């Protein structure tokens, strides 16, 4: 059974940082492309970032230069380091792979 469990969300002031984690099991993590997406209140799901099995990465323009995706093959975990957070980054953040996604973790950026 594929399992994806996000954590690390919370309330942070504008300009602050958070590190999200997504612990995985039930599939071959080292061969899988992993993605972070987010959904803001009242909006659709928005792609944020992807990391491939060869560690190559891609980012949405809205987060490029502020967010960094990484993966730990030994821990079967993918991370999203988020710096210089803005109120418009407020959303539920999901990790996903191959049509599966986790339950999400809430990130709120507010003063």
N, C-alpha and C positions, 0 to 999 in steps of 0.2 A: 504494500500500500504506500503510495506516494504521500509524504507528509512534508509540509513547509510551515515553519513556525517563526513568524516575525516577532522581534522585540526591539526595545530601545527607543521607542517614541516617547513623547512627552510635551510639556509646555516649555518654550524657550523664547527669550526676547529677540527682537530683530538684531541681526548681527551675530547671534550665537551659533553654536554648533551642536550637532547630535550625530551619533553613530548608530545606525540600524543594523541589526543582525537578522539573518534568516537561516535557521538550522534546518537541515534537510535529511530525509531518509527515504528508502523505498525505491531508489533508482540509481543509475550509475552517474553519480555527481560529476566525476572527472571528465566525462564525455559530453556533458550537457551544457547548453547555453542557458545562462541565468539572466533574468530580467527583473528590474524594479519598475513598477508603475504606481501611479497615485490617482486618487479620486477626491477632488475638492467638493465641498458641499454644493449640491445642485448641479454638478457638472459630470461629464463622462470620464471614463478611464483614460488617463494620459500616460503614455510611455515616458520613462525617465532615463533609464540607462540599461545597457546590456553588457555582459562579459561572456566571452566565448571560452571554449575549452582550452584554447591556446593563449588565454589571458588578454587577447585583444579586447578593446572596449569601445563603446560608443555612447554618446550623451545627447539628450535633447538640448536644443539651443538655450532654453530657459534656465538650464542648470550647469551648462558647460563652464568650467573654470571655478565652480563652487562646490560641486559634488564629485566624489571619487568612489567608483565601485571596485571591489576587490573580492577575492575568493581564497579560501583556505581548503586545499584538497584533503588535508589530513583530518580536518574537522567537519568536512562536508557542509561548510557554511559560506554564505555570501554576505558581504557587508556593503553598506552605503554610508560613507562619511559625508556629512552635509555641513558645509561651512557657510558663513555669511548668510544665514537664513533670512528670508524675507516673509512678510505676512502672506504673500501669494503662494508660498510653499506649504501653507496649511492644507492638510489633506490626510486621508488614510493611505498609507503606503503598503503596497503588496509586493511580495516577490513571487516569481512564477517561472515555470518551465514546462515545455511540451503540453500546454493546455491546462496545466494545474496551477493553482495559486493558493496562498495561505489565507489566514483570516484577517490579516492586516494589522498595522499598528498606527495609532493616531499621532500625528505631528501637528502641534499648534504653535504658530509663531505670532506672538502678541506681546505688547508692552503693558 
